[in-house]
């Protein structure tokens, strides 16, 4: 019965024809000193993961609804695309479902594209993300539940991965500040993380990390990042609404925030490209599911004017 329900769900997802799902923050294209970034705002497919087949059906259903959104973002010029927390595995993972809902993740950076790495534990959807990044020539930042067997123990992590336009893994960040039930499911990470691109350096944060100043402060100061990426499942009952939290983060850190979030409704269901000290810092997608795309200025050191030879 469960398998039949998931098959029905997959058919429903595959038949979707999303229209008007791209929200452009600006009307005009980026100039020579700017680039486009995109964040997804969507609801993950949720279901039981008691068996490997059930878990893989959920992975596949979420991939089927995420892939076209990433393609939409790339079609309008986005160079980096971010997906929501638990967007691949689905929400509300139970303790005894963790193994089926998880994947192994290589240490970053990798020398090879993800599909060339010999590790049977890497789930197919992660390899699909890597292939898509290469096909579209973009960076993709996504989230997963990672498992690691080490020293006779198995640990699970809430993990962000960043894939470059060659399909290589350039960053692996394990969430440091676990929230509520996550303490029963996962092990806390112990290192902040960033990665470099031709558009600047991006720091990675997962959901509750955005409310912890010593975590995002370390990413900002120790890594010298130009942009912050936040992937989240922001629930309506969290004390500070997600939109307010991301505006506060952008203004306190003094840098743009790329916030991808599940559309959970209420005060938690927003997402966007958020710039500090703007007249309207809440620039993004508020309410409907889809893709928010915004133009961001390159860091000064990477702008065309900074690369011009000094006249004598």
TAJO-V964877 format. One line per field, one symbol per residue. psi: psi as a letter, one per 40 degrees, with the letter a starting at -180 (. if undefined). A space follows every 50 residues. Layout:
BEGIN
psi=???
END
This chain:
BEGIN
psi=ddddddddddddddehghifehhhdidiiiadeiihiiiihihihiaifd idddddddddddddeddddddddddeehehhhiihedddiifhideeddd eiiihiiiiidiideehgheehiddddddddddddefihhhiiihiihhh feihiiihhiihhieeeiheihhhhdgihbeddddiihiehiiiiiieea hhihihbddeehdeddddddddefidihhhhighidehdhiddddddddd dddfiihhhhiigeiaeegiiihhiifidgdghahhciiahhhihihiid eeiddeeiihi.
END
